[in-house]
């Protein structure tokens, strides 16, 4: 019985080492946005609909999204008022090619956006 457990442990260790298995973050909380204040709150995973299958998150009670997209050959994460990257609707952005949204470092999109925003968004993973 001990040998079977050892073999199982070794197989699981090798599987986890050599496969791309990772847990999907289901929720983020955004704080630090001073305008629009309603963009602060809990964002829930709604699918891998972002650029190259990156996750998309929607605010639980308002029309705000965290999405990934490609523009001018660069990867971007944005906090947006829609999930389709409609031009000039972004609130905050960061140039980052990671598969998950960065937790900080976002810049205000205004005056390049028609949507006014202020603050320093901080994302916290909620378990």
N, C-alpha and C positions, 0 to 999 in steps of 0.2 A: 504494500500500500504506500509506503514511504517513497519507493522508487517511482511509482506512478505520479505522485504529487510533484516530485522533483522534475520529472520529464514534462509535466504540464506547466510548471513554473518556467522552465527554460523555453518552452514553445511560446508561451505568452510574452515573455521578455523579448524574444527575438521578433515576434509579430509586432509589438509596440515600437521596437527600435527601427524596424525596416519598412514600416507602412506610414502613411500620412494620416493617422488617426488623431483627431483633436475634437474637443468638446465645443459645440456651438454655443456662444454666449446668447442667452435668451433675452436678457434685459440690460439696458443701460439707464442710468439716471444722469440727466444733464442739469448742472447748476451753473451759476455765474453769468447768465444772459440777463442784461438789464433792459433790453428792448429788442424784440417783444418779450415781455416777462412770461407770457403764456408758453413760450418755447421751452422753458425749464420744465422738467418732469421726467416721467418714466417712459422709455421707448422700448417697444416689444419687437422681437424678430418677426418679420412677415414673409421671409423667403430669401432665396439667393438670386435676387433679381437685379443686383447691381452689376457693374462692368466685370466681365470675366467670372460671373457667378459669385461675386462678393455679396455678403449679407446686406439686407435692407431692413431698417428699423422704423417703426411708426410710433409717434407720440400716442399714448393711450387715450387721451381725451381731446386732442386737437389735430389739425392738419399740418403737422410738421414731421419731417423725415430725416434720417441719416442715410445717405446713399453714396455709392462710389460711381465714378464715371471717368471716361477718357476724353480729354480735350486738348487739341493741339499737340498730340503725342505725349501728354503727361497724364499721370494718374492723380485723381483728386478724390478726396472725401469732402462732402458738403453737408451742412445742415440746411434744409430746404423747406419751402412751403408746399412742394409737391414731389412725387417720387419719379418724375419723368425728366428731370433736369430741363425744365422749361427755361429758355433764356431769360436772364435778368430777374430770377426769383430767388436766387441763393441768399441765405442769411450770412453764413460763415463757411470758410473753406480752408483746406490744408492740402498741400501737394505731398502725397504720400502713397506709395505703391503697396502698402501692406494689405493683407487679406482681411483685416479687421480694422474698424475705425480707431484712429489714435485717441488717446485719452485727454490730450491737451495740445496747445499750439495752434489753434484755429485763428484765422484772421477775419475781420469784418469785410464783407463783400462790398457794401455800400462805399463809394458812390457808383460802383460798376454794376450795381443791381438797382432795380426799381423798388426793392423792399428794404426799408431802413432797419438797421440792426446795430446794437451796441453790446459790449460785454466781453467776457473772456470765458467761453464755454469750457467746462470741465466735465468729462465723462467718467462715470464710476460704474464698474461692473457690479451688477446685483445678482447675487447667487440665490 
